[in-house]
Amino acid sequence: MVNRTFLNVAKYLVGLESRAQDIYEHLSMGRNVIICMVGIFETGGIGKTTIAKEIYNKISYQFEGSCFLKNIGENSKVGGLIQLQKTLLSEILGISLDFHDIDRGINVIRHRLCSKRVLLILDDVDELVQLETLAGALDWFGLGSRIIITTRYQHLLNISKVDSKHELKILANDEALKLFSLHAFEKDEPLDEYVELSKQVMQYALTVVGSTLKDQSIHQWKSVLNKYKHIPDINIQSVLRVSYDGLEDNEKDMFLDIACFFKGGPLADVIKIFDNCGFFPNYGIQRLIDKCLITVDECNKYFWMHDLLQYMGREIVRLQSPKEPGEHSRLWFHEVVRHVLEENTGTNKIEDIIVEMPKGEETIILSPEVVVQMKRLRVFINRNARFSSGPNYLSKGL
């Protein structure tokens, strides 16, 4: 109990307490259940991760070891499944184990944990191989263990044959209004003169819009709402775009960089890059956090943003030139990067490039003049690519 580490949960848990309690009851904590696996699914943004954190904080002390593996879908692409296996073992056992292939990791998990009563939460799983690699069978864990899986894909829970699965429903109208009001007014209900406007805004968005309108006058509220009303075929991306459009230029650059490159990235390293780019990150990052466009994890070490916001940021870049990626300000998708570099179609609009090729990809054939036109290039990240030669020119701002 003394050494427990609590996970940071959302500031406002409107409507989630009852949902968490329902899932907690299906974990059968007070019963002599051998091993229990529970799945939580929803389309995204309703609160499955928050609920899983709340349950983790409530029951983790009852186990010999516990682990909350967050953002598995994203982290498996960044660090790989082997690193997730190592993290799982390290958090539960308190020691670091070294191995270099997935099958070996599976054997270590099974051997080391088969006699331990553990709590394991696998958050935001998006592929079956992730489940097979981290919790492939119940007999990997000791009697009394509990495994909780959160995902956007119900079929993964059907395949993995969980003991029970729970679909999170969207908030009821009164819950949604309360959550919006807490973000906008820090009160359970809107101020009297804002009630009708609040109900109109509720048609479009909650957290992002609520945070954007905080401390604004009623005239500013009406102005923002008027923008939403004039968006044709209104959708959530359009609503989120209004929040982006309200940013300063440096803040827009940081938001797009995080969406295209640095989601899940280390805070200290990214701030150093932003500082060298002249973005004044200490102020700008806080502005993005205040607008709920990004978050920083509970240890204050990593950036994060919702999938919808990341998609919006990347779409903003794509729409800069839908048919010619060499006109984009940022390049991140490996096929596009290869095309632009090998075909020498880059322009002075390109500011950032990340090269992250799939394993086994052939060497990228470069012309020495490949970056001559990229006079605004300020960030170039190469994770694993091989090049036929180096460029004979580099931007002064790189």
Order of alpha helices (4+ residues) and beta strands (2+ residues): alpha-beta-alpha-beta-alpha-alpha-alpha-beta-alpha-beta-alpha-beta-alpha-alpha-alpha-alpha-alpha-alpha-alpha-alpha-beta-beta-alpha-beta-alpha-beta-beta
